[in-house]
């Protein structure tokens, strides 16, 4: 029998806060201010290129996410777990979108397969998955060497088309058959349209301007003002 899946983006969807900002704040407050500043400075040019439509949204997101690994360079696995716990408890979870969390719980009560799909660095996303008791996570993997993070990711960055491709790979590798027409996806960005196209029930959560326009044109469900 095929399963109903519910796929959830994180930043801007399950909560209002941004993971990268939390990682920057923790780094700045804990002796790694130079790295946090270098990360921020590196995004200035991509930001303006994106603002003036010289760099696409998906390419911009890849730049933002891949550079997050700079801020964990040299950390051990346990040190980054400690970092991630602070980000979740102090920065992320206080901004939960209650209506979307309620939807997640409803899916769980109906025994749907819950997957978090996000550009978050995987160790942090795994902790979030434990918090919500979901069935799996698809995040951006980090490279390690001699027990410490190198400051580089293991491609791909989980954004855009890689979100839907890697989600399908998760279900396939875990031998979970999915009834995609009966399944759901929740996200806030136009770059998440690949996830929406996978399922029969797309839900745009506090969507950006481009996604709002698309959702209205396709008569997708929209959750606004959460």
C-alpha positions, 0 to 999 in steps of 0.5 A: 500500500502506498503512503501519503507523504507531507513535505515541509520546508523549514525557514519561513514555513515551519517558523519565521526565523532564518537558520543562517541568522541564528548561526551567524549570531551564535558564531559572533557571540562565541568567539567566531565573529570574524568568520561570521563577518566574512560570511556576511560580507561574501553575500553582499555582491550576490544579494545585489545581483539577485536584487537587480535580476542578474542572479536567479533566486535558486543560484542566490540560495545556493551561494547563501547556503554553501557558505554557511559551512564556513561558520562551522569550520574546525568544529567537532561533531559535538561542538556543532551539536551544541551550536545547533541546540542553541540555534533551535532553542533560542532562535528558531523554535520561539518563532514557530508558525502555530498553524503549520505546526498543527498541520504537521501534527495532523499529518502525524496523527493520520500516519502520514510520512513526514519529511523535512526538506531544507537547505539547513546543514544536516546535523542541525536539521536532524536535531529539528527532526528529532524535536518534531518526531518526523520520519526523515530529513533531507538537508545539506551535508557537511564535509569532515576530516580528522573529526572536524568540519572542513568548512565545505559542503558535500554537494548538492545544496538542498534548494530548488530542483535538488529539493524534489530530486533528493526527496524522491531519493530519500523515499526510494532508498528507504523503500517507501512507496508514496501516493504523490497525488494524495500527498502534501508539500508546505513551503514559502518560496518560489524556489520550492515549486519543484516540491509543489509539482510533486504532490497533489496538495501544495500549500503556500505558507506566507509566500513570497510575491512570486509564489503568491502569484503562482499559487493564486494562478494555480488555485493552490491552498495559501496560508497567510498571516501566520 
